[in-house]
Amino acid sequence: MRHWRGAWGSRDSLLDAVKRLQLAIRVNSPFHQPNPLGNYTDRELPPELLQVYCADYYLAQVNNGGHSQFVGNSGKRLANNIELALAGLDNMGARAHRSLLTALKDWIAANPDEAARQKRYGEFRASYLDDLDNQFFDLQKRSSLHDLSARWIRRWRNLEIVGDESYGDRLRALAALNPNFEIRSIWGSVQHNGFMLTDALQGPVAVVCGAVQPEPDIKISVNAVRHAEVDGKPQVQWGVTTDKGLRFAVVQDGGAILFESAKDEKGFSIAGQQIAGVSADQVQQFASSKARIGHR
C-alpha cells in the first residue's frame, strides 16, 4: 500500500492521535484480537506506522508491567518489536528512550536464558530490568513519549485529516482496499481460537471457568495480574471477566483455581472463596478433545 493514508479525528489530543492510528494496524501478536479494521501484513504497511505502533507498545507494556512484561508479552516478535521501536524512537527524536531500549536489547543478547524467563506471568523478574523501569519512569516525567510520537505523526505527509463523524467510515474504507481482508479475518479467528485453547494461561482459565457448578462461567477475558501473599507465600492472581462478573484465577502446574471476587478493607477487589479447580490433566483433556473436534 504505497499510497496508504492515515487519519485522525479533528478534536483529537496528541494522545488520541497516537492511539487512533493504531486501529489501522494488523497486530501480529497472539495477545491481540485480530483487528477488523485492517488485516494488513507488516510489509503492506508504511514503515513509520509500524514504528510508531511498536514504540507505543513498548511504552504501554513498560507502564503496565515493566520491561519484563514487554519482553514476555512480545513473544516471538520480541526482536522485531525492538528494532521497529528503536527506529520509531530515533525518528521521533526520543534519544533517551532509545538508549534505554538499546540497553534492554544488549541485556537480552547477553542473558538469553534469563530473558526467556521473563514470561507475562511475572514470577521471574530480572533486577536489571527493574532498574531500567525506574530510569524509564523518571524519564517520562521529563519527556513524554506520547507527545514526541504525536508530534512526529503530525509531520507525516501522508495523513488525511477527517472529521470525527466520518472517522469510522474512513477506516472501514481503508480496510476495504485490502483484497485479502476476508480470508485473513477467517484465518486470524482460527489462530486466535487455537491460542485460546493451547496457551498456558488462557487454556487453564477457560477450563476452570467451565468447571464452576452448578452452572459454568463463560470466560470473556483475562485481565490484569495482581501479586498477593497467601499463607506467607507469593501468589500470582489474574483478574478474569466472565458472564457472571469478576473472578480471580491462579494458574499453576498446568492447572487452575478460580475464586469469587471479594473486597478488602479499602474496598479493592481481591480473591475470595474458591469456586472451582482443575488439574493439568483435565486442562489437557479439554484441549485435546477440542482439537479433535476441530479436525473433523
C-alpha positions in Angstrom: 0.0 0.0 0.0 2.4 2.7 -1.2 -0.3 5.4 -1.0 -1.7 4.5 2.4 -3.2 7.5 4.1 -3.7 7.6 7.9 -6.5 9.5 9.6 -7.4 11.1 12.9 -10.4 13.0 14.2 -10.4 16.8 14.3 -10.7 17.2 18.0 -8.1 14.6 19.0 -5.5 15.4 21.5 -1.8 14.4 21.0 -2.5 11.1 22.9 -5.6 10.3 20.9 -3.7 10.9 17.6 -1.3 8.1 18.5 -4.0 5.8 19.8 -6.3 6.1 16.8 -3.6 5.4 14.3 -3.0 2.1 15.9 -6.5 1.0 14.9 -5.4 0.6 11.3 -2.6 -1.8 12.2 -2.9 -5.6 11.9 -1.0 -6.7 15.0 0.9 -9.9 14.6 0.7 -10.9 18.3 -1.3 -13.6 20.0 -2.2 -11.2 22.8 -4.3 -9.0 20.5 -7.6 -9.9 18.8 -7.4 -9.9 15.0 -8.1 -6.3 14.1 -11.3 -5.9 11.8 -10.1 -2.6 10.5 -7.1 -3.6 8.6 -5.7 -7.2 8.4 -2.7 -5.9 6.5 0.7 -7.6 6.9 3.8 -5.7 8.0 5.2 -5.4 4.5 2.0 -3.9 3.3 2.0 -1.0 5.8 4.2 2.1 5.8 7.3 1.5 8.0 6.6 4.7 10.0 3.2 3.3 11.1 4.7 0.1 12.4 7.5 2.1 14.1 5.1 4.4 16.0 3.0 1.4 17.0 5.9 -0.6 18.3 7.2 2.5 20.2 3.9 3.0 21.8 3.6 -0.8 22.5 6.9 -0.5 24.3 5.6 2.4 26.3 2.3 0.7 27.2 4.0 -2.5 28.3 6.5 -0.8 30.5 3.9 1.4 32.1 1.7 -1.7 32.8 4.3 -4.2 33.9 7.8 -3.0 33.3 10.5 -4.1 30.8 10.0 -7.6 32.0 6.4 -7.6 30.7 7.5 -6.1 27.4 9.9 -8.9 26.9 7.4 -11.6 27.9 4.4 -10.3 26.0 6.4 -9.7 22.8 7.0 -13.4 22.5 8.3 -14.4 19.1 8.1 -10.8 17.9 10.5 -9.5 20.5 13.4 -8.8 18.2 11.1 -7.3 15.5 9.3 -5.2 18.1 12.6 -3.9 19.5 14.0 -3.0 16.0 10.8 -1.2 14.9 10.5 0.6 18.2 14.2 1.7 18.1 13.6 3.1 14.6 10.5 4.9 15.7 12.2 6.4 18.8 15.0 7.6 16.7 12.7 9.2 14.1 10.6 11.0 16.7 13.7 12.3 18.5 13.3 10.3 21.7 17.0 9.8 22.1 17.0 9.0 25.9 14.2 6.4 25.5 16.1 4.9 22.6 19.1 4.5 24.9 17.1 2.6 27.5 15.6 0.3 24.8 19.1 -0.3 23.4 20.3 -1.2 26.9 17.4 -3.8 27.1 18.4 -5.2 23.7 22.0 -5.6 24.8 20.9 -7.2 28.1 18.8 -9.8 26.2 21.7 -10.6 23.9 24.0 -11.2 26.9 21.4 -13.0 29.0 19.2 -15.1 26.7 18.2 -17.7 29.3 17.1 -15.1 31.8 15.3 -13.1 29.1 13.4 -16.2 28.2 12.2 -16.5 31.8 10.5 -13.0 31.7 7.1 -14.5 31.0 3.9 -12.5 31.3 3.0 -14.4 34.5 5.5 -12.3 36.4 7.2 -15.0 38.5 10.7 -14.2 37.4 11.7 -10.5 37.2 15.3 -9.6 36.5 16.5 -6.9 38.8 18.4 -5.2 36.0 15.0 -4.7 34.2 13.6 -3.2 37.4 16.4 -0.7 37.3 15.5 0.1 33.6 11.9 0.6 34.7 12.9 3.2 37.3 15.0 5.1 34.7 12.1 4.9 32.2 9.6 6.3 34.7 11.9 9.2 35.7 12.5 10.0 32.0 8.8 10.0 31.3 8.3 12.8 33.9 10.7 15.0 31.9 9.9 13.9 28.3 6.5 12.4 27.4 6.9 9.7 24.7 3.3 10.2 23.7 3.9 13.9 22.9 7.1 13.1 21.0 5.4 10.4 18.9 2.3 12.5 18.2 4.4 15.5 17.1 6.3 13.2 14.7 3.0 11.8 13.3 1.8 15.4 12.6 4.8 15.9 10.3 3.9 12.9 8.1 3.0 13.9 4.6 0.6 11.0 4.0 -2.0 11.9 6.6 -5.6 12.7 5.9 -7.5 14.8 8.4 -11.1 13.7 8.8 -14.0 14.8 11.0 -15.0 12.7 14.0 -18.3 11.8 12.4 -16.7 10.2 9.4 -13.7 8.7 11.1 -15.1 5.1 11.4 -16.3 5.1 7.8 -12.9 6.2 6.6 -11.1 3.4 8.5 -13.5 0.8 7.0 -12.8 2.2 3.6 -9.1 1.7 4.2 -9.8 -1.9 5.2 -11.9 -2.4 2.1 -8.8 -1.7 0.0 -7.3 -5.0 1.2 -8.2 -7.7 -1.3 -7.3 -10.4 1.3 -9.3 -8.9 4.2 -12.0 -11.7 4.5 -9.7 -14.7 4.2 -7.2 -13.1 6.7 -10.1 -12.4 9.1 -11.1 -16.0 9.0 -7.5 -17.3 9.4 -7.0 -14.8 12.2 -10.0 -16.1 14.1 -8.8 -19.7 13.7 -5.4 -18.7 15.0 -6.9 -16.8 17.9 -9.2 -19.8 18.9 -6.2 -22.1 18.8 -4.2 -19.8 21.0 -7.1 -19.6 23.5 -7.1 -23.4 23.7 -3.4 -24.1 24.0 -1.9 -21.0 25.7 -0.6 -21.8 29.2 -2.7 -19.0 30.7 -5.8 -18.8 28.6 -6.5 -22.5 28.3 -6.5 -23.4 32.0 -8.6 -20.3 32.9 -11.2 -21.2 30.3 -11.4 -24.8 31.6 -11.7 -23.8 35.3 -14.4 -21.3 34.4 -16.3 -24.1 32.7 -15.9 -26.3 35.8 -18.0 -23.9 38.0 -21.0 -25.7 39.5 -24.0 -25.9 39.1 -23.8 -23.5 36.2 -20.4 -22.9 34.4 -18.9 -19.5 34.0 -18.1 -18.3 30.4 -14.7 -16.7 30.2 -14.7 -13.4 28.4 -11.2 -12.1 29.1 -8.2 -12.4 31.3 -7.3 -9.1 32.8 -4.6 -7.5 34.8 -2.4 -9.5 37.2 -2.0 -8.9 40.9 0.6 -10.2 43.2 -0.7 -11.4 46.5 0.6 -13.2 49.6 -1.3 -16.3 50.7 -0.2 -18.3 53.8 3.1 -16.4 53.7 3.8 -17.4 50.0 3.7 -15.1 47.0 0.8 -15.9 44.6 0.1 -14.6 41.1 -3.6 -13.9 40.6 -5.3 -12.9 37.4 -8.5 -10.9 37.2 -11.0 -12.7 35.0 -14.1 -11.3 33.4 -16.9 -13.9 32.9 -20.6 -13.7 32.1 -21.1 -13.8 35.9 -18.8 -10.9 36.6 -15.3 -10.5 38.0 -13.4 -13.6 39.2 -9.8 -14.3 40.1 -7.7 -17.2 38.8 -4.5 -18.8 39.9 -2.7 -20.8 37.2 0.0 -23.2 38.5 1.5 -26.6 37.4 -0.7 -26.6 34.3 -4.0 -26.5 36.3 -6.0 -23.6 37.7 -8.1 -22.5 40.6 -11.0 -19.9 40.3 -12.1 -17.6 43.1 -15.1 -15.4 43.6 -14.4 -11.6 43.8 -14.4 -10.1 47.3 -13.5 -6.7 48.7 -10.7 -5.9 51.2 -10.9 -3.3 53.9 -10.1 -0.5 51.5 -12.7 -1.6 49.0 -10.3 -3.1 46.5 -11.3 -6.3 44.6 -9.4 -9.4 45.8 -9.7 -13.1 45.5 -12.4 -14.5 47.8 -13.8 -18.0 48.2 -12.7 -20.8 45.8 -15.4 -21.9 43.5 -13.7 -24.3 41.1 -10.4 -26.1 40.4 -9.0 -28.2 37.6 -5.8 -30.2 37.3 -3.3 -30.2 34.4 -4.7 -33.5 33.2 -8.2 -32.0 32.9 -6.9 -29.0 31.0 -5.0 -31.2 28.6 -8.0 -33.5 28.1 -10.2 -30.5 27.2 -7.7 -29.1 24.8 -7.2 -32.5 23.1 -11.0 -33.0 22.7 -11.5 -29.6 21.1 -8.5 -30.2 18.8 -10.1 -33.5 17.6 -13.5 -31.7 17.0 -11.7 -29.0 15.0 -10.1 -31.6 12.7 -13.3 -33.5 11.8 
